[in-house]
Each structure stands twice: as structure tokens, then as C-alpha cells.
Amino acid sequence: MGQVTVDINGKPYTVGCENGQEGRVRELASLFDRQVRIVADEVGPLGETRLMLMGALLLSDELADAKARLAHVQNDLARVQSDYARAEARAVTALDAAAERLEALATD
């Protein structure tokens, strides 16, 4: 198991992670650090626990919004795929009918 030291609001924290995931942990810590610094700048001095909680809540809010947007896009995609399938079925039916008419004309 790997370990990486990350800085959150100017304080170092050593956390464990799977080997090879150190870079990803640093990226995530950087995102969290930005949120914590935003809270610290906007709200002023808070205790470390409350500051971390507020940062986590902000990121959780962003995640919930992203999940809601993703669900909306997935619903839109499902609708478009369904519309496409219906249009494709109509096109096949129309082509089959046209082919039958052409065959009928060719045999007359």
C-alpha cells in the first residue's frame, strides 16, 4: 500500500492509497483543497473540522448536481435512441414497400 502526503489549507496530511494511485490522490486532494480554501476565504476562520466539513459538503453538492445532469443526459439519450429505432423501423417498412412496388412494376 502506498502513501502520499497532501496539503489541505496549508497543512500536510499523509494518507494511504493503492500503489500507483498516488497521483490520483494528489489530484483529488487538490480539488478538495480548493474547496476548503474557498470556504476559508468566504467564511473566515473556522475550526479545522468545520472547515473540512464545509469543503466536503460543497464537493458533495457539486457531485449531486453532476449526477443529476448525467441522469438527465442519459434520459435524453434513451429517448433519442428510441426515436431513432422507431424512425429506422419506419424507414425499413417504407423501403420494403417501395421494393415490393418496384418488383410489381417490373413483372407487369
Summary of the structure (lengths in Angstrom):
residues: 108
radius of gyration: 28.1
end to end distance: 80.1
largest distance: 91.3
contacts: 245
relative contact order: 0.07
helix: 76%
strand: 13%
